[in-house]
Every structure is written in structure tokens, then in C-alpha cells.
Amino acid sequence: MTDESNGYCPHEGMGRFRCDGCGGTLFTSYAQTCPADRHRQWTYEYTCLGCGMVMGMDYKKVDE
């Protein structure tokens, strides 16, 4: 994997979150609510800066 000049250098076996529409990797995200119980799943929305497609990424706290 290579550093894409933004400080992010994924470890071996890791990928990047890519837009399903254009393949871009630059997104904007707006503040959203999340559940008080952080063990519940919630979704953040990301808008691709390349084509405007809105994508959702699910998050869930995992106990370590």
C-alpha cells in the first residue's frame, strides 16, 4: 500500500472506503446523532466530493 500524501498509510490487507459511483476516496460528512448506547449500531452518511453520491457506513462499538 502507498501513502496518498494525506498521512494515511494503510496496513497490509487494508483497503480504502471508495465511492461506488466514481471510485473516489474524498468525502464530506455532516454531524449526525448517534445512540446514547454506543453498543448499538448506527450509520454515518458520507457524500462523495467527486460525484455527489451519498453512502452510508455502519459503526458499532466492539468491546475489547
N, C-alpha and C positions, 0 to 999 in steps of 0.2 A: 504494500500500500504506500501511497505517496502523500506527502504533506501538500495540501492545496493552498498554501500561503495564508491560512487563516488561523493557524495554531492547532488545527485538528489533524491528528495523525492516527488513524485507526490501527488497532492491534490486528495481528494476523487473524483472518477468519471473520473480521467485522466488515460490515458494509456501510453504506450511507443511505439515509432516507431520501428517496428520489421521487419526483413528481411522476405520477402515472401518465400524465398528458404529454409532457415535453422532455422528461428526464432531468430537469433542472434540480439543483440542490440548494437554491436560495429561496427562503420562505419568510413570511411575516406571520406573526401570531398575535392575537389580541387577548387581553386579560379575560379570563373566564372563571366561573366559580368552580369549586371542587368540593366534594363532600367533606363534612367535618370528620367523618370516619375514613381516614386515609387508607384503610384496608379495602375499601370498596373501589371498584374500577370506575374511572372517569375518562373522558375524551377531551383532548385539546385539538383545536382546529388550526391548520396551517394553510396559508394562501400562497401559492407559487408566485414568485415575482416574475417568472418567465411568461407564463400563460394565464395566470389567474385562477387556475383550478384550486378548489378547496379540498383539502384532505384531512382526515381525522387520524389521530394516533392515540391509541388507548394506553392508559397508565394504570398501574396497580402497584401499591406498596407491597413489597415482599419482605417478610421477616428474615432477618439474617441470623 
